[in-house]
Amino acid sequence: MLKKIFINCFLIGWLLVLVIDSAPVTGQWHQKIKNELDPYLDVTGLWIGGWQLFAPEPDKVNSYISAEVRFADNRSAFIRSPQWRLMSASERFLNFREAEYFDQLRLDNNSAAWPALCDYWGNTTEHPDKLDIAAKEIILKRHWVVIPEPNQINLLQFPTPPKCNREYIIYAKELKH
């Protein structure tokens, strides 16, 4: 009985958070509550955010996070955040929150989450040869490409997406065995 009450309270609280974050601001009190919730939703990747797909200012940057996990035998494995262009429509629907999590995680103001991601990826990444060798370090990188504005020449063409034109190491960590 207590478990059912707890679950119901959690669901009601979660629905309130969704309504507060996704509804247009209705007053000063609403904006204040949204501002209080914002840091928690940002870090967890649950922020609904501005829907700037088409207007008023569309998003012009594709970005992702990758990591190189180095093992004790000097072999490396490479990981990256979800590749949106390679996903089917159903995969995009099911993995939207994960993609949003990584999109928020790449930002400097969420750098407090980088060590935990490195620990997770370092402890869960398989050795390239499937050997039982521990990872010794991880290097986290941020990548992005600025999408060029359409013009008369490329407006109706479907070119291959531009290659990453910016790549930065944002965090490196030695892993404990």
Secondary structure, DSSP 8 states (H G I E B T S, - for coil): -HHHHHHHHHHHHHHHHHHHHHS---SHHHHHHHHHHHHHHHHHT-------SSSSS---EEEEEEEEEEETTS-EEEEES--GGGS-HHHHHHTHHHHHHHHHHTSGGGGGGHHHHHHHHHHH---TT-----EEEEEEEEEEEE-----TTTSS---------EEEEEEEEE---
